[in-house]
Amino acid sequence: MAGIGLSWPSKLTERPTHASAVCRSATRCCASSVKMTVSVDEKKKNFTLKNSEDAFNAAKELMPGGVNSPVRAFKSVGGQPIIFDSVKGSHIRDIDGNDYIDYVGSWGPAIIGHADDEVLAALAETMKKGTSFGAPCLLENTLAEMVISAVPSIEMVRFVNSGTEACMGVLRLARAYTNRQKIIKFEGCYHGHADPFLVKAGSGVATLGLPDSPGVPKAATTDTLTSPYNDIETIKELFNTNKGEIAAVILEPVVGNAGFITPKPEFLSFLREITKENDSLLIFDEVMTGFRLAYGGAQEYFGITPDLTTLGKIIGGGLPVGAYGGRRDIMEMVAPAGPMYQAGTLSGNPLAMTAGIHTLKRLQGSGTYEHLDRVTNQLINGILNVGKKAGHAISGGYISGMFGFFFTDGPVYNFEDAKKSDTAKFAKFYRGMLEEGVYFAPSQFEAGFTSLAHTDQDIQQTIDAAEKVLRQL
Ligand SMILES: Cc1ncc(COP(=O)(O)O)c(C=O)c1O
């Protein structure tokens, strides 16, 4: 699967590359990595997580499982989670003073690099005027215009505070618009933790071995139909047996929550056609892929326009945000323009809007997506090469700044295929990489992310570390 995405046309890859612009941004973002003078071996000798362990033991008494989001808990890779102190550029530093090259990027938002100086300066300016108005502000118009002009399907947008909220809102809207109840989602796709979506919901739930969650009423999920990803025949059958009842098909257009899984070339166009034929809506959950695969998201990258789209992560530049948007005739059903109710105290707040605006502005610079493509290509091919050389079954792929690999020969087309990965091996690999100063997501079933701040040096260091660790497994 390596480089599978390269066969797809991307409007952005047709833009002229200005390597200097990429270098400029990468150098600025990576100020902290340039300062690192301690050798990797020296760092490893001093590697301890004592402070993290103490802090986590205290946290467990204060918060369920010691964390505020389950996948942070390291359950599937063993050991305790690391407690972090600061981020800058492509690096993240823990409370024991260990420094890591970071491929989690706060689970996606940090696409221009962590704690970008321009974003921080803009936030400081906005903050002088206050942190929340609970009333409209000009910055909402600015970010809305940017999102609408970037994302092909979005003619109107509603900002919320998280990806979960965005998916809850879009589901209610799809049901209100079509006056139908049933939805189709895909096994391994995650659309936040709202009740109707907690069915075969990928990473976090899978990592914990919970097929569904207690507390979700049966009634909330009886209208959620599921299908394996990339499985055209099951979708045809579901439409046949539920004629006139399906409000929408929702999916991650590239899966990041079951590991990294790409759609087969005909899959998205098939979904576009069958939803149209049945007067159902097609919803792309682009909370992860939006502004990541291309500036206009997966829908620009693949050239398939859904009816509705959810966004999050990148459009908040690291502050809490989400959004849903789509065709004007559908969006005008949302209150107060229409009767479908949805609201939020902090929605569209000036800080999140500011971080989003300045993150998107940086992404508009020339050469940005070329940089993401180049470093991620080097990274994933480097890891696959050293893995194979060391005799491991390993497969993986990438598109732009999103990647993943599995300890199985593949191909991986759906969550069942992904589960064939040797997760015990992944856990050992994971712990080894931590000691080498590389921070991946602590689960086999999560995609990884690069950023404009990742340098060739970061990538080479990561591949060298992977080679060393994989040889020892
Ligand atoms: C595709 C997708 N949808 C929805 C969500 C939920 O977003 P949040 O965690 O902001 O609620 C996520 C989170 O990772 C996601 O990856």
The ligand as a Gaussian input file, in Angstrom:
#p B3LYP/6-31G(d) Opt

LIG

0 1
 C      -12.784000      11.059000      11.987000
 C      -13.098000      11.578000      13.350000
 N      -14.336000      12.006000      13.635000
 C      -14.673000      12.494000      14.830000
 C      -13.742000      12.566000      15.844000
 C      -14.122000      13.112000      17.180000
 O      -13.485000      14.349000      17.375000
 P      -13.239000      14.899000      18.870000
 O      -12.232000      14.023000      19.500000
 O      -12.753000      16.312000      18.628000
 O      -14.557000      14.880000      19.554000
 C      -12.446000      12.123000      15.609000
 C      -11.430000      12.152000      16.673000
 O      -10.328000      11.706000      16.559000
 C      -12.112000      11.624000      14.325000
 O      -10.889000      11.169000      14.047000

